[in-house]
């Protein structure tokens, strides 16, 4: 109601203005065309022009309405209406979700040319064709999807990359994702797919460069990001060790240290990474640095693998690791790993009796072939060969995972 009143006021004001202008003078217009001239008043000319414009507008509207009517009648007669095409698209998408690939491809392809947004049809039909093993048809449908709209490039690239990734075509997927990155470099799906491809290709340098973008765009949870970072540095460390195994020890040690310093401090404390690095230090005979790292780590976290490595140290001062390990015994008296390590460290200090005692206590808690072997060697060294052979036998039996039933020997 208010809108109508305002329009009435506007027309009233315009009418009043035109009336005042008309009162000031009628004016005239002279039109000369060749030998013909037309003279008329200004207001009659304006009225005639407005009438002509109205007739033109009305004629065009009438023609467009008639054309739409004919088109609508044609769609109704032949069954190609927008509603029917939309219904077919919905059915096709339901089949797509239910993984009825053949039906989905058929319905979505047929209705693609009759809907307003055919890119959805083409993308889903392309994935369906891919699942049916028809990669050529999938590529053709992706091309149609890309040409169906100006904004289809990114969606097509993502769909194609997913199909290539599922088919383990990692190099091709990477090339496709580079095309997608050129369109939207920080798109979450593009970043996530790039991360998956880098892991599959074991391209740890590329993954390392990608990590800040993953964190910035919250691509994954904090825990998953941490695990991804852990995997990255663990694999880089293993890769460096394997790649440099034929180099001289001096070069290997320098490169190993370089990789280790590149690992963030919070990851250097991880069990798998520290264990791998310490194993390499032991292989190089770097026992004192290894002792310092392990002692610091074990004072904060307790892992059986670390204490096993600690027992293998051959430090310059053999008493130091033994004294350190003895302090841990008050906190972990039931640790079979610690008792094994103490026995080994006692051997380095030629404390044969204490070593045997630690080995036996360790075996009372856990049967381990390594512990039997250490005790057997010790007994052989001190001249108790019969007990040594018995320990070797028990250790061998412990290491065997599958044996025949004893009853088979009783029948012989």
C-alpha angles and dihedrals in degrees: 000000000000090000092055091048091051092050089050091053092049093050090047091053093046091048091050091050093050091048092053090049090050091052091056092062141318095232122192142236125218118203117188120190113173107302093344123090130183124197121188140153120275095241094049089051092051092048091049092050092050090049092052092049091050092051091049092049092047092049093050092048091049092050093048091048091051091049091051090049092053091047092048091049090050092051090048094049096047096037096241097123123147091245093053092047090048090051091051090050091052091049090048093051090049089053089047092054090047088050094241088147099176096050092042092053092048097048097041094048094049095049096041095091094051103052130080095238106037093165090082091054094047095047094049091043090051091053090048091051090049092052088052089055096250099127094165092057089046091055092048091051091048089053090052090049091052094050094044093076139013091237098050099096097089096044091049093049092049092049092048093047091051091052092048091047091051088051091049091243091143099163092050091045090053091052090049092049091051087058090049091048090056088060100041112002095184100040106139095228092048092051092047092050092047089054091052092049094049091051091048091049091042088231094157096169091056091046091051090054090049097051096083090054091049090052094044093053096040092237094161139011122277091252094050091046090052092050090048091051090047092051090048096055094038092054092044090053093049091045092052092049092050095044095051099041093110095051124099114275093249092057093043091052092050093049092044091054090048092054092045094053089050090060112092114251094243090057095046086070093058114114099234096044096046092044092052092048094046091049088058092048089053090050089055092046092246094144101150096055089044091052092052093050095046095045091051092047095045091052088061103032132018119221126164092221092056094051090047089056091046090059090057095059119121098192125181088246102044093187095061098069090042092054091047092050092049089059090056090054091074089057099038106029092152097051109120089192092055093048090051090049091049090051091052092047090049089055089056088055092045092243094145099169095049091045092054090047092052092048092051092048090049092051090049087061099038135006106230126167090218092057092048089049093051092048091046092052091048093050091048090050093053093046102259096125097160093056089043092056090048090054092048089052093050091047091051091049090049092053093051109094099190127031133167120258114277090231089073089068094048092062092060 
